[in-house]
C-alpha cells in the first residue's frame, strides 16, 4: 500500500503532460485550405410544371479534412426568391449559420423547387439559383437549376359541362377527378401531353374524342410527338419512367356514347380505359380504339367491385373495337371483360411481358359473370372476335374464356398467333373452344420473335417482328385497315399479324 500513493502521483503528472482527450475529428480547424466538397455541383430539376412542387433531391456536403470545420453560413442567392426550399440537417429553413461538420463527416441538405408562372407562356423556361457556402473565408456554391413548363391544370373536382377542346400548346396536368358531363364532348388535339397526379382520373359520362379524324401524311416514328396524344404520370424523374399504377386512368360511365381514342399512348396507370356499365344497360357504351399503346399498367391497389385488378382495357358490360393496338407490361390483364360485352380485335399485338410482376393471370380474360351484385337491366351476352392479331406474353396461358359454353357461338378467333394450352385443341370441348382447328388458320405456341423483349434485353423493347417471325405474311388483308400502328402501308397480298407491318409490299 505504501507504493500506491507515489504511483498515483506519477500517473497524475503524466496525464498533465498529455494533450486533451478530445477526438481529433472534433477539433476545429480555421485553415483556409479546409474547403467543402459536394456530392454534385449542380442540382437539376428536369421539366417542372409551374405552380407544382417537385420531389426533394439530396445534396451531400462533405468535410474531407481530418478536423472539424465550421460552416459560417449557408444561404440561397435569392436570384429567384421563393423558388427553392431547403431542409438543412433535418430542419426546414432557408439559411443556416455556425454549423460544424466533424472531420471526415457530412451534412445532408434536401432541395425542392416550386416554380411560379413565367411570361414564356407556352415554352419551357429556366429558373436558376445558387446555394452559397462560407467556410474559413472560402466562398463556394452549388447551382440549382429547374427547367419549367407552364401547363393547363384540371381538377381536383373539375366538371366539363360544355363542349371543350384541350389544345396542345401546353401540357395538361390532372389533379383529382375530372368529369366530362353526359351529353358533352371533350376533344383532345394531336400531340397533346396529359400528365396525371397520383389518384387522378378522367371520367367520361359524355363523349371523348382523341385524334378522331387524324390521318398522318407519312409513316410515323415510334417516338412521334406531333401526332400521338400521351397520358402519363406527372412524376417525370427517370426513376418513375416505367413504374405502373401511378395514376388512375380513363373511365367511361354507362351514359357515355361513341368515344374515339386514336393515336394515343396510355402508360404508368392503374388501368388504361374502363367502361363501367355494371348493370348492363343497353345500348352498351362503345369505345373505338385504334393506333394506340397501353404500357406499364397495374391496378394492384384498386378495386373494381371487389376485383383488385387493372388492365389496359377493362369492360364491365361494355363494348370495345380495337385496331392496331399494342399492350405490354400489364401486370394483371391486357384486356379484361366482365359481364359480357362485345370485343373486336384486329391487327393488335399483345406482347404482355411483365418483368416487374409475377403474373399468373392470362393477358386476355372474358367472363359472363355479372360485374356487380346490382340488379341487371338486361340479360348478359358476349362476343369476342380476334383476327390478324398476336396474343403472347410471359406465361404459358395467355387466353381465358370463363363460362365459354354460354357464348361459344360468339367466340371467333382466327388468323392469329396465340399462346395457349387450354384452347389448343382441334375441336371444341366442354368449356374449351378448339382454337387449333385448321380452318381457323391460327398459329399456336410459336414465339412471334419480336425484335427486343425483356427475355433478351433490359430496356428499349421493340415489339415489331424480326425477319424470321412466323407471324410475318400470315394476316388476311383488310382494305378498311390499310396501314399499321405507325401508319406504315400494309402488304395487300400477305400482311403481317399484329399492330406492326414488318416490310412494305
LUMTOR-870104 format. One line per 8 residues: number of its first residue (from 1); their letters; for each residue x, y, z of N, C-alpha, C. Coordinates in steps of 0.1 Angstrom, whole numbers, m for minus. Layout:
N
NUM = A = X Y Z X Y Z X Y Z  ...
//
This chain:
505
1 = XXXXXXXX = 8 m12 0 0 0 0 9 13 0  21 11 6 29 23 7 34 28 m7  33 19 m17 37 23 m31 26 29 m39  13 28 m34 2 32 m41 1 47 m43  4 55 m32 3 69 m33 13 75 m43  26 71 m42 36 76 m52 32 73 m66  26 61 m69 22 57 m82 11 65 m88  1 69 m79 m10 78 m84 m4 92 m87
9 = XXXXXXXX = 5 96 m79 11 110 m82 18 110 m95  26 99 m98 33 98 m111 23 98 m123  12 90 m121 2 89 m132 m4 103 m135  m7 110 m124 m14 123 m125 m4 133 m132  9 132 m129 18 141 m136 19 138 m151  19 125 m154 20 121 m168 8 126 m176  m4 125 m170 m17 129 m176 m17 144 m179  m10 152 m170 m9 166 m172 m1 170 m184
17 = XXXXXXXX = 9 161 m188 17 163 m199 11 159 m213  0 151 m212 m6 146 m225 m16 156 m230  m18 156 m244 m28 166 m250 m42 162 m245  m52 171 m247 m65 168 m243 m71 156 m250  m81 150 m244 m87 138 m248 m97 140 m259  m100 152 m263 m110 155 m273 m106 148 m287  m115 140 m293 m111 134 m306 m106 144 m316  m97 139 m324 m91 148 m334 m102 153 m344
25 = XXXXXXXX = m112 145 m347 m122 149 m357 m131 160 m351  m131 162 m338 m139 172 m332 m131 185 m331  m118 185 m333 m110 197 m331 m113 206 m344  m115 218 m342 m119 228 m352 m107 234 m359  m107 233 m372 m96 240 m380 m102 253 m386  m94 263 m386 m97 275 m393 m88 278 m405  m81 268 m409 m72 269 m421 m80 271 m433  m76 281 m441 m83 285 m454 m83 273 m464
33 = XXXXXXXX = m74 264 m462 m73 253 m472 m84 242 m469  m90 243 m458 m100 233 m454 m114 237 m461  m116 232 m473 m128 236 m480 m138 224 m480  m150 227 m484 m160 216 m485 m160 210 m499  m166 198 m499 m168 191 m512 m183 187 m512  m188 185 m525 m202 183 m526 m205 171 m535  m216 164 m532 m220 152 m540 m223 156 m555  m226 168 m557 m228 172 m571 m226 188 m572
41 = XXXXXXXX = m222 192 m583 m220 207 m584 m233 214 m589  m242 206 m594 m255 212 m599 m266 203 m595  m277 208 m589 m289 201 m586 m299 205 m597  m303 195 m605 m312 198 m616 m325 191 m614  m336 200 m617 m349 195 m617 m354 196 m632  m356 185 m638 m359 185 m653 m374 185 m655  m379 195 m662 m393 197 m665 m402 197 m653  m403 209 m647 m411 211 m635 m423 219 m640
49 = XXXXXXXX = m435 214 m637 m447 222 m640 m448 234 m631  m451 246 m637 m452 258 m629 m464 256 m619  m461 261 m607 m471 260 m596 m472 246 m590  m464 237 m593 m464 224 m588 m450 221 m581  m450 217 m569 m438 213 m562 m431 201 m567  m418 200 m566 m411 188 m570 m408 179 m559  m403 167 m562 m397 158 m551 m385 165 m546  m380 160 m534 m368 165 m528 m356 158 m534
57 = XXXXXXXX = m346 166 m536 m333 160 m541 m322 162 m531  m314 152 m529 m304 152 m519 m291 159 m524  m285 167 m515 m272 173 m517 m264 170 m505  m253 162 m506 m244 159 m495 m233 169 m495  m230 174 m483 m219 184 m481 m208 176 m473  m196 174 m479 m186 166 m472 m175 175 m467  m170 171 m455 m158 177 m449 m147 165 m450  m139 167 m460 m128 156 m462 m116 158 m453
65 = XXXXXXXX = m116 169 m445 m105 171 m436 m105 163 m424  m94 161 m418 m93 153 m406 m99 160 m394  m100 173 m394 m105 181 m383 m118 187 m387  m126 191 m377 m139 197 m380 m138 211 m386  m148 215 m394 m149 228 m399 m162 235 m395  m162 248 m394 m174 255 m391 m179 262 m404  m191 258 m408 m197 265 m420 m204 278 m414  m197 289 m417 m202 301 m412 m216 305 m417
73 = XXXXXXXX = m219 301 m430 m232 305 m435 m236 296 m447  m248 292 m447 m255 285 m458 m267 293 m462  m268 298 m475 m279 306 m479 m281 305 m494  m293 309 m498 m296 310 m512 m293 324 m517  m289 324 m530 m285 337 m536 m297 346 m538  m310 340 m538 m322 347 m540 m323 354 m553  m317 348 m563 m319 353 m577 m333 352 m581  m340 341 m577 m354 339 m579 m361 335 m566
81 = XXXXXXXX = m364 346 m558 m369 343 m544 m381 334 m544  m382 325 m535 m393 316 m533 m394 304 m542  m384 303 m550 m384 291 m560 m380 279 m553  m369 279 m545 m363 267 m539 m365 268 m524  m367 256 m518 m368 254 m504 m358 244 m499  m354 245 m487 m343 237 m481 m347 230 m468  m342 218 m466 m341 212 m453 m327 209 m450  m322 216 m440 m307 215 m437 m305 207 m424
89 = XXXXXXXX = m299 196 m425 m296 188 m413 m309 184 m406  m320 182 m414 m332 178 m407 m342 189 m404  m337 202 m405 m346 213 m402 m350 221 m414  m363 224 m415 m367 231 m427 m364 246 m425  m355 252 m433 m351 265 m431 m344 269 m444  m344 282 m447 m338 287 m459 m323 291 m458  m318 292 m445 m304 296 m443 m300 290 m430  m287 288 m428 m281 283 m415 m268 290 m413
97 = XXXXXXXX = m264 291 m400 m251 297 m397 m245 289 m385  m231 289 m386 m224 283 m375 m225 268 m374  m228 261 m384 m229 246 m384 m216 240 m385  m213 231 m375 m200 224 m376 m202 210 m382  m192 206 m390 m192 193 m396 m179 186 m391  m180 175 m384 m168 168 m379 m159 164 m390  m147 161 m386 m137 156 m396 m142 144 m403  m140 143 m416 m144 132 m425 m159 128 m423
105 = XXXXXXXX = m167 138 m421 m182 136 m419 m189 144 m429  m202 144 m429 m210 151 m439 m223 157 m434  m229 165 m442 m241 172 m439 m251 170 m450  m264 167 m447 m274 165 m458 m283 177 m459  m285 181 m472 m294 192 m475 m304 186 m485  m317 188 m483 m327 184 m492 m332 197 m499  m333 196 m512 m337 208 m520 m350 204 m528  m360 213 m527 m372 212 m535 m374 225 m543
113 = XXXXXXXX = m381 224 m554 m384 235 m563 m399 237 m565  m403 249 m566 m417 252 m570 m417 265 m578  m421 263 m590 m419 275 m600 m432 282 m601  m431 295 m602 m443 304 m605 m445 305 m620  m456 310 m624 m458 312 m639 m447 321 m645  m445 318 m657 m435 325 m665 m442 333 m676  m435 344 m681 m440 351 m692 m439 343 m705  m430 332 m705 m429 323 m716 m441 314 m716
121 = XXXXXXXX = m452 318 m720 m465 311 m717 m465 297 m722  m461 294 m734 m462 281 m740 m449 274 m742  m438 280 m737 m425 274 m739 m418 270 m726  m409 261 m726 m401 258 m714 m393 270 m710  m391 272 m697 m382 283 m692 m373 277 m681  m363 285 m678 m352 281 m669 m352 290 m657  m351 284 m645 m351 291 m633 m338 286 m625  m329 295 m623 m316 291 m617 m314 299 m604
129 = XXXXXXXX = m306 293 m595 m303 298 m582 m289 293 m578  m283 299 m568 m271 294 m562 m273 291 m547  m268 280 m543 m268 277 m529 m253 280 m524  m252 290 m515 m239 296 m512 m234 290 m498  m221 287 m498 m215 283 m485 m203 291 m482  m201 296 m469 m190 303 m465 m183 295 m454  m170 292 m456 m163 283 m446 m149 288 m446  m144 292 m434 m130 297 m433 m126 307 m443
137 = XXXXXXXX = m135 316 m446 m132 327 m456 m134 322 m470  m137 310 m472 m139 305 m486 m154 306 m490  m156 311 m502 m170 311 m508 m171 300 m518  m181 291 m516 m183 281 m525 m198 280 m529  m202 274 m540 m216 274 m543 m219 261 m551  m232 257 m550 m238 247 m558 m249 253 m566  m250 250 m579 m260 256 m587 m273 248 m586  m284 255 m585 m298 249 m586 m304 253 m599
145 = XXXXXXXX = m309 243 m606 m314 246 m620 m327 238 m621  m338 245 m625 m351 239 m628 m356 243 m642  m359 233 m650 m365 236 m663 m380 235 m661  m386 247 m663 m400 248 m660 m409 247 m673  m421 244 m671 m431 244 m682 m444 248 m676  m450 259 m682 m464 262 m678 m473 252 m684  m485 250 m677 m494 240 m681 m508 244 m678  m518 237 m684 m532 238 m680 m534 229 m669
153 = XXXXXXXX = m541 233 m658 m543 225 m647 m558 222 m646  m561 209 m643 m575 205 m642 m578 197 m629  m588 201 m623 m592 194 m610 m591 203 m598  m592 198 m586 m593 183 m583 m607 178 m585  m617 186 m586 m631 182 m589 m637 189 m600  m630 190 m611 m635 198 m622 m645 191 m630  m656 198 m634 m666 193 m643 m666 200 m656  m665 193 m667 m666 199 m680 m680 198 m685
161 = XXXXXXXX = m687 209 m685 m702 209 m687 m706 215 m700  m696 218 m709 m699 222 m723 m688 217 m732  m691 216 m745 m681 210 m754 m668 218 m753  m657 210 m752 m644 216 m749 m633 210 m757  m623 217 m761 m611 212 m767 m599 215 m759  m591 205 m756 m578 207 m749 m568 209 m760  m562 221 m760 m552 224 m770 m538 218 m767  m530 217 m776 m517 211 m775 m505 220 m772
169 = XXXXXXXX = m508 233 m771 m497 243 m770 m491 242 m756  m497 237 m746 m491 235 m733 m495 221 m728  m487 215 m719 m491 203 m712 m504 205 m704  m511 194 m701 m523 195 m692 m519 186 m680  m523 191 m669 m520 183 m656 m533 181 m649  m536 168 m646 m549 165 m639 m546 162 m625  m553 169 m616 m552 166 m602 m566 162 m598  m567 150 m591 m580 145 m587 m588 140 m598
177 = XXXXXXXX = m601 141 m598 m610 136 m608 m616 147 m616  m615 146 m630 m621 155 m639 m632 148 m646  m644 153 m646 m656 147 m651 m661 154 m664  m663 146 m675 m670 151 m687 m685 148 m686  m693 158 m684 m707 155 m682 m714 148 m694  m725 141 m690 m733 135 m701 m738 145 m711  m737 140 m724 m741 149 m735 m731 159 m739  m719 159 m732 m708 169 m735 m697 161 m742
185 = XXXXXXXX = m690 168 m751 m678 162 m758 m665 169 m754  m656 161 m750 m642 166 m748 m633 162 m760  m627 171 m767 m618 168 m778 m604 171 m773  m594 162 m778 m580 164 m774 m572 165 m787  m565 176 m789 m558 178 m802 m546 168 m803  m542 166 m816 m530 157 m818 m518 163 m811  m509 155 m806 m497 159 m800 m498 165 m785  m510 164 m780 m512 169 m766 m506 160 m756
193 = XXXXXXXX = m500 166 m745 m494 158 m734 m503 160 m722  m507 149 m716 m516 149 m703 m508 142 m692  m505 149 m681 m498 144 m670 m508 143 m658  m508 132 m652 m518 129 m641 m511 127 m628  m516 134 m617 m511 132 m604 m516 119 m598  m510 115 m587 m514 102 m581 m529 103 m577  m536 92 m581 m550 91 m578 m559 99 m588  m553 106 m598 m561 113 m608 m568 104 m618
201 = XXXXXXXX = m579 109 m623 m586 101 m633 m595 110 m641  m597 106 m654 m607 113 m663 m619 104 m664  m631 110 m660 m643 102 m660 m652 108 m671  m656 100 m681 m663 104 m692 m678 99 m691  m687 108 m689 m701 105 m689 m707 109 m703  m700 117 m710 m704 121 m724 m696 114 m734  m688 122 m742 m680 116 m753 m666 122 m752  m656 113 m754 m642 117 m755 m638 114 m769
209 = XXXXXXXX = m632 124 m776 m627 122 m790 m612 126 m790  m604 117 m791 m589 119 m792 m585 116 m806  m580 126 m813 m575 124 m827 m585 117 m836  m598 120 m834 m608 112 m841 m607 113 m856  m602 124 m862 m601 125 m876 m586 126 m881  m577 123 m873 m563 124 m876 m558 114 m887  m553 119 m897 m547 110 m908 m533 115 m911  m522 109 m906 m509 114 m909 m506 113 m924
217 = XXXXXXXX = m497 121 m928 m493 122 m943 m482 112 m946  m474 108 m936 m463 99 m938 m462 89 m926  m454 79 m928 m451 70 m917 m446 77 m905  m450 72 m893 m446 79 m880 m434 72 m874  m426 80 m867 m416 74 m859 m422 69 m846  m415 58 m839 m421 53 m827 m422 64 m816  m413 74 m816 m413 84 m806 m420 97 m811  m429 95 m821 m436 107 m826 m442 116 m816
225 = XXXXXXXX = m440 129 m817 m446 138 m807 m457 147 m813  m457 148 m826 m467 157 m833 m481 151 m834  m481 137 m834 m494 131 m836 m500 124 m824  m492 116 m817 m497 108 m806 m501 118 m794  m512 115 m788 m516 121 m775 m511 111 m765  m504 117 m755 m498 108 m745 m503 111 m731  m508 101 m724 m512 102 m710 m501 95 m701  m497 101 m691 m487 95 m682 m488 102 m668
233 = XXXXXXXX = m480 97 m659 m479 103 m645 m472 116 m646  m474 125 m636 m467 137 m635 m454 136 m628  m450 124 m624 m436 122 m619 m427 120 m631  m419 130 m633 m411 130 m646 m396 126 m643  m393 122 m631 m379 118 m628 m377 104 m635  m365 102 m640 m362 89 m647 m366 77 m640  m365 77 m626 m368 66 m618 m382 61 m620  m391 71 m623 m406 67 m624 m410 64 m638
241 = XXXXXXXX = m401 65 m647 m405 64 m662 m413 52 m665  m410 40 m659 m416 28 m663 m424 21 m652  m427 29 m641 m434 23 m630 m449 24 m632  m456 12 m631 m471 12 m633 m478 18 m621  m491 20 m623 m500 23 m612 m499 37 m606  m493 47 m613 m490 60 m606 m502 69 m607  m512 66 m615 m525 74 m615 m536 64 m619  m548 70 m620 m560 61 m622 m560 56 m637
249 = XXXXXXXX = m567 64 m645 m569 60 m659 m581 68 m664  m587 63 m675 m598 70 m681 m610 60 m680  m621 65 m674 m633 57 m672 m645 63 m680  m652 54 m686 m664 57 m694 m676 52 m686  m685 60 m682 m697 56 m675 m708 51 m684  m718 45 m678 m729 39 m686 m735 49 m696  m735 62 m693 m741 72 m702 m732 76 m713  m720 72 m713 m711 77 m724 m715 71 m737
257 = XXXXXXXX = m711 78 m748 m715 74 m761 m704 77 m771  m701 67 m780 m694 68 m792 m680 76 m790  m673 72 m780 m659 78 m778 m649 72 m788  m639 80 m791 m629 75 m801 m615 79 m794  m607 69 m794 m593 70 m789 m584 66 m800  m577 75 m806 m569 72 m818 m555 78 m816  m545 71 m821 m531 76 m819 m529 82 m805  m529 73 m796 m528 76 m781 m520 66 m774
265 = XXXXXXXX = m512 71 m765 m504 62 m756 m509 65 m742  m512 54 m734 m515 55 m720 m506 46 m713  m498 52 m703 m488 45 m696 m488 48 m681  m482 39 m674 m480 41 m659 m493 43 m651  m504 37 m656 m516 39 m649 m521 26 m642  m531 28 m634 m538 16 m628 m546 8 m638  m553 16 m647 m560 10 m658 m559 20 m670  m560 15 m682 m560 23 m694 m574 29 m696
273 = XXXXXXXX = m582 21 m702 m596 25 m704 m606 15 m697  m616 20 m690 m625 11 m684 m639 17 m687  m648 7 m691 m662 10 m693 m669 5 m680  m676 14 m673 m683 10 m660 m698 10 m663  m703 m1 m668 m717 m3 m670 m722 m15 m663  m721 m15 m650 m722 m27 m642 m736 m33 m642  m746 m25 m645 m760 m30 m645 m763 m35 m659  m754 m35 m668 m756 m40 m682 m768 m32 m689
281 = XXXXXXXX = m767 m19 m688 m777 m11 m695 m774 m11 m710  m785 m10 m718 m784 m10 m732 m789 3 m738  m782 8 m748 m771 2 m755 m758 3 m747  m749 m6 m749 m736 m6 m742 m729 7 m746  m721 13 m737 m711 23 m742 m701 17 m751  m698 23 m762 m689 18 m772 m677 28 m772  m665 22 m772 m652 30 m773 m645 24 m785  m642 32 m795 m634 27 m806 m619 32 m804
289 = XXXXXXXX = m610 22 m804 m596 25 m800 m588 20 m812  m579 29 m817 m571 25 m829 m557 31 m827  m547 25 m833 m533 30 m833 m529 35 m820  m531 27 m809 m528 31 m796 m520 21 m788  m513 26 m778 m504 18 m770 m508 19 m755  m508 7 m749 m510 6 m734 m498 m1 m728  m491 6 m719 m479 0 m714 m478 4 m699  m472 m5 m691 m469 m2 m677 m482 0 m669
297 = XXXXXXXX = m491 m10 m669 m504 m8 m663 m505 m18 m651  m510 m14 m640 m513 m23 m629 m523 m16 m619  m533 m24 m616 m543 m18 m607 m543 m26 m593  m531 m30 m589 m530 m38 m577 m536 m31 m565  m536 m17 m565 m541 m10 m553 m555 m5 m555  m562 m10 m566 m576 m6 m569 m585 m17 m567  m598 m14 m566 m608 m25 m565 m620 m21 m574  m623 m30 m584 m635 m28 m592 m645 m39 m587
305 = XXXXXXXX = m654 m34 m579 m664 m44 m574 m658 m56 m568  m648 m54 m559 m642 m65 m552 m630 m71 m560  m628 m67 m573 m618 m73 m581 m606 m63 m581  m596 m65 m574 m585 m56 m573 m575 m58 m585  m580 m57 m597 m571 m59 m609 m572 m48 m618  m561 m45 m625 m561 m35 m635 m559 m41 m649  m560 m33 m659 m558 m38 m673 m557 m27 m682  m551 m29 m694 m551 m19 m704 m565 m15 m708
313 = XXXXXXXX = m573 m25 m710 m588 m23 m713 m596 m31 m703  m606 m25 m696 m615 m32 m688 m629 m29 m692  m637 m39 m695 m651 m38 m698 m659 m44 m688  m667 m36 m681 m677 m40 m672 m691 m39 m679  m694 m49 m687 m705 m48 m696 m704 m36 m706  m693 m36 m713 m691 m26 m723 m686 m32 m736  m685 m23 m747 m681 m27 m760 m668 m20 m764  m658 m27 m769 m646 m21 m774 m643 m26 m788
321 = XXXXXXXX = m640 m17 m797 m634 m20 m810 m620 m16 m810  m611 m26 m812 m596 m23 m810 m589 m27 m823  m582 m17 m829 m574 m19 m841 m561 m13 m840  m550 m21 m845 m537 m16 m844 m532 m11 m830  m535 m19 m820 m531 m16 m807 m521 m25 m801  m512 m19 m792 m502 m27 m786 m504 m26 m771  m503 m38 m764 m505 m39 m750 m492 m46 m745  m486 m40 m735 m474 m46 m729 m472 m42 m715
329 = XXXXXXXX = m465 m51 m707 m463 m48 m692 m476 m44 m685  m486 m52 m687 m499 m51 m680 m498 m61 m669  m498 m57 m656 m495 m66 m645 m505 m76 m642  m518 m73 m645 m528 m83 m642 m534 m88 m656  m539 m79 m663 m545 m83 m676 m542 m72 m687  m541 m76 m699 m541 m66 m710 m555 m62 m713  m564 m72 m714 m579 m69 m717 m587 m78 m707  m596 m72 m700 m604 m79 m690 m618 m75 m693
337 = XXXXXXXX = m626 m86 m696 m641 m83 m699 m649 m91 m689  m657 m83 m681 m665 m89 m671 m680 m85 m674  m689 m94 m672 m703 m91 m675 m706 m90 m690  m699 m98 m698 m702 m99 m712 m697 m86 m719  m703 m83 m731 m699 m72 m739 m694 m77 m752  m691 m68 m761 m685 m71 m774 m671 m66 m775  m662 m74 m779 m648 m71 m781 m643 m75 m795  m638 m65 m802 m633 m68 m816 m619 m64 m816
345 = XXXXXXXX = m610 m73 m819 m595 m70 m820 m591 m74 m834  m585 m64 m841 m580 m66 m854 m566 m60 m855  m556 m68 m860 m543 m63 m861 m538 m57 m848  m540 m64 m837 m535 m60 m824 m523 m69 m820  m514 m63 m812 m503 m70 m806 m504 m70 m791  m506 m82 m785 m505 m83 m770 m491 m89 m768  m482 m81 m763 m468 m86 m760 m466 m84 m745  m474 m92 m738 m475 m89 m723 m464 m96 m715
353 = XXXXXXXX = m452 m91 m718 m441 m95 m709 m442 m86 m697  m440 m92 m685 m442 m84 m673 m430 m86 m663  m419 m80 m667 m407 m82 m659 m408 m76 m644  m418 m67 m642 m419 m61 m629 m430 m69 m620  m436 m79 m626 m447 m86 m619 m445 m101 m620  m450 m109 m610 m451 m123 m612 m466 m126 m615  m469 m124 m628 m482 m125 m632 m487 m140 m634  m499 m143 m629 m505 m156 m630 m518 m156 m639
361 = XXXXXXXX = m522 m144 m642 m535 m143 m650 m532 m142 m664  m541 m147 m673 m539 m146 m687 m540 m132 m692  m534 m128 m703 m535 m114 m708 m549 m111 m712  m556 m120 m718 m570 m117 m722 m579 m126 m714  m589 m121 m707 m598 m129 m699 m612 m123 m701  m622 m132 m704 m635 m128 m706 m645 m137 m698  m655 m131 m693 m665 m139 m685 m679 m133 m686  m689 m141 m685 m703 m135 m685 m708 m134 m670
369 = XXXXXXXX = m699 m136 m661 m703 m133 m647 m706 m118 m646  m717 m115 m638 m720 m101 m637 m709 m92 m631  m709 m80 m635 m698 m71 m630 m700 m66 m616  m712 m68 m610 m715 m64 m597 m727 m71 m591  m731 m69 m579 m743 m75 m573 m755 m67 m576  m754 m56 m582 m766 m47 m585 m775 m54 m595  m788 m52 m594 m797 m58 m604 m794 m55 m618  m795 m64 m627 m792 m62 m641 m804 m56 m648
377 = XXXXXXXX = m801 m47 m658 m812 m41 m666 m816 m50 m677  m806 m58 m683 m808 m67 m694 m800 m79 m693  m803 m90 m700 m795 m102 m699 m781 m100 m705  m772 m108 m700 m758 m107 m704 m755 m115 m716  m749 m109 m726 m744 m116 m738 m730 m112 m740  m723 m121 m748 m708 m118 m750 m705 m122 m764  m696 m114 m770 m690 m118 m783 m675 m113 m783  m666 m122 m788 m652 m119 m788 m647 m123 m802
385 = XXXXXXXX = m642 m113 m809 m636 m115 m822 m622 m111 m822  m613 m120 m825 m598 m117 m826 m593 m122 m839  m588 m112 m847 m583 m115 m861 m570 m108 m863  m562 m115 m871 m549 m109 m876 m541 m103 m864  m541 m110 m853 m535 m104 m841 m525 m114 m835  m518 m109 m825 m508 m117 m818 m512 m116 m803  m514 m127 m796 m516 m127 m782 m505 m136 m776  m496 m129 m770 m484 m136 m765 m480 m129 m752
393 = XXXXXXXX = m472 m135 m744 m467 m130 m731 m458 m139 m724  m456 m137 m711 m446 m143 m704 m450 m156 m696  m463 m160 m698 m468 m172 m691 m474 m181 m702  m475 m194 m699 m479 m204 m709 m494 m202 m714  m502 m196 m705 m516 m195 m709 m520 m180 m709  m522 m175 m721 m525 m160 m723 m539 m158 m727  m548 m168 m727 m562 m166 m730 m570 m172 m719  m582 m166 m716 m591 m172 m707 m605 m169 m711
401 = XXXXXXXX = m613 m179 m713 m628 m178 m716 m636 m185 m705  m640 m177 m695 m648 m184 m684 m662 m185 m689  m669 m196 m685 m683 m199 m689 m684 m198 m704  m674 m203 m711 m675 m200 m726 m686 m208 m733  m691 m219 m726 m702 m226 m733 m714 m217 m734  m716 m207 m726 m727 m198 m727 m727 m189 m739  m715 m186 m744 m713 m177 m755 m704 m183 m766  m703 m196 m767 m694 m202 m776 m696 m197 m791
409 = XXXXXXXX = m709 m195 m795 m711 m190 m808 m706 m176 m810  m704 m169 m800 m698 m155 m801 m683 m154 m801  m676 m166 m800 m662 m166 m800 m657 m168 m814  m650 m159 m820 m644 m160 m833 m630 m156 m833  m621 m165 m832 m606 m163 m831 m600 m170 m843  m594 m162 m852 m588 m168 m864 m577 m159 m870  m569 m166 m878 m557 m159 m884 m549 m151 m874  m546 m157 m863 m539 m151 m852 m528 m160 m846
417 = XXXXXXXX = m518 m154 m840 m508 m162 m833 m511 m161 m818  m513 m173 m812 m518 m174 m798 m509 m182 m789  m507 m178 m777 m500 m186 m767 m511 m192 m758  m514 m205 m760 m525 m211 m752 m523 m226 m752  m525 m232 m740 m526 m246 m739 m540 m251 m738  m548 m244 m731 m562 m248 m728 m571 m248 m741  m567 m240 m750 m576 m239 m762 m569 m243 m775  m559 m252 m773 m551 m257 m785 m557 m268 m792
425 = XXXXXXXX = m569 m273 m787 m575 m285 m794 m580 m282 m808  m581 m293 m815 m585 m292 m829 m601 m291 m830  m607 m294 m819 m622 m293 m818 m626 m288 m805  m638 m283 m804 m644 m278 m791 m645 m289 m781  m643 m285 m769 m646 m294 m757 m653 m286 m747  m658 m293 m737 m666 m286 m726 m658 m275 m720  m663 m262 m722 m656 m251 m717 m644 m247 m724  m640 m253 m735 m628 m251 m741 m629 m250 m757
433 = XXXXXXXX = m631 m238 m762 m631 m237 m777 m619 m242 m783  m620 m249 m794 m609 m255 m801 m603 m246 m811  m593 m238 m806 m587 m227 m815 m576 m233 m824  m573 m246 m822 m563 m253 m830 m569 m259 m843  m582 m257 m845 m588 m262 m857 m582 m255 m869  m578 m264 m879 m570 m259 m890 m578 m248 m899  m591 m249 m898 m599 m240 m906 m598 m226 m901  m594 m224 m888 m592 m211 m882 m579 m204 m886
441 = XXXXXXXX = m569 m212 m891 m556 m207 m896 m549 m199 m884  m550 m204 m872 m543 m199 m861 m529 m205 m860  m519 m198 m855 m506 m203 m852 m505 m204 m836  m503 m216 m831 m503 m218 m817 m489 m221 m811  m486 m213 m801 m475 m216 m792 m461 m215 m800  m460 m207 m810 m448 m204 m817 m444 m190 m813  m432 m188 m808 m428 m174 m805 m429 m165 m817  m435 m153 m815 m436 m144 m826 m423 m137 m830
449 = XXXXXXXX = m413 m139 m822 m399 m134 m825 m400 m119 m826  m404 m112 m815 m403 m97 m815 m388 m93 m816  m385 m81 m820 m371 m76 m821 m364 m76 m808  m370 m70 m798 m364 m68 m785 m374 m70 m774  m372 m79 m765 m381 m82 m754 m374 m83 m741  m381 m83 m730 m374 m85 m717 m367 m98 m716  m370 m107 m724 m363 m120 m724 m349 m119 m730  m346 m108 m738 m334 m107 m745 m326 m95 m741
457 = XXXXXXXX = m332 m84 m737 m326 m72 m734 m332 m66 m721  m326 m56 m716 m330 m49 m703 m339 m37 m705  m338 m31 m717 m347 m19 m720 m348 m17 m735  m354 m6 m738 m357 m3 m752 m363 m14 m760  m374 m19 m754 m381 m30 m760 m387 m26 m774  m388 m36 m783 m393 m33 m796 m402 m45 m801  m415 m43 m802 m424 m54 m804 m428 m54 m819  m419 m49 m828 m421 m52 m842 m415 m66 m844
465 = XXXXXXXX = m418 m72 m856 m413 m85 m859 m399 m85 m865  m392 m96 m861 m379 m97 m868 m381 m105 m881  m370 m107 m888 m371 m113 m902 m376 m127 m902  m374 m135 m891 m378 m149 m891 m391 m151 m884  m399 m141 m881 m411 m143 m873 m421 m152 m881  m427 m162 m874 m438 m169 m880 m450 m161 m882  m451 m149 m876 m463 m141 m878 m462 m132 m891  m450 m133 m898 m449 m125 m910 m457 m131 m921
473 = XXXXXXXX = m464 m122 m928 m472 m125 m940 m483 m135 m938  m488 m136 m926 m499 m146 m922 m512 m139 m920  m514 m126 m921 m526 m120 m919 m535 m120 m932  m547 m117 m931 m556 m115 m942 m559 m100 m944  m556 m96 m956 m557 m81 m959 m571 m76 m956  m572 m65 m950 m585 m58 m947 m584 m44 m953  m591 m41 m964 m590 m28 m970 m594 m17 m962  m601 m20 m951 m605 m9 m942 m594 m5 m932
481 = XXXXXXXX = m583 m14 m932 m572 m11 m923 m559 m12 m931  m557 m3 m940 m545 m5 m950 m532 m1 m944  m532 5 m931 m519 9 m925 m518 4 m911  m506 3 m906 m503 m2 m892 m503 9 m882  m499 5 m870 m500 15 m859 m492 27 m861  m481 26 m869 m472 37 m872 m475 43 m886  m487 39 m891 m491 44 m904 m483 39 m916  m477 28 m914 m469 21 m924 m479 13 m933
489 = XXXXXXXX = m477 14 m946 m486 7 m955 m484 m9 m954  m496 m15 m953 m496 m30 m952 m495 m36 m966  m489 m48 m966 m490 m56 m979 m504 m59 m982  m508 m57 m994 m522 m60 m999 m524 m75 m1001  m513 m83 m1002 m514 m97 m1006 m511 m106 m993  m501 m102 m985 m498 m110 m973 m493 m101 m962  m501 m94 m956 m497 m85 m945 m493 m94 m933  m486 m87 m923 m482 m94 m911 m492 m93 m900
497 = XXXXXXXX = m492 m103 m891 m500 m103 m880 m496 m92 m870  m505 m87 m862 m502 m77 m852 m503 m63 m856  m498 m54 m847 m500 m40 m849 m490 m34 m858  m479 m41 m861 m468 m36 m869 m466 m44 m881  m465 m37 m893 m461 m43 m905 m446 m43 m906  m440 m54 m910 m426 m55 m910 m420 m49 m922  m425 m52 m934 m419 m46 m946 m430 m41 m955  m427 m32 m963 m436 m27 m973 m438 m37 m984
505 = X = m449 m37 m991 m451 m46 m1002 m441 m44 m1013
//
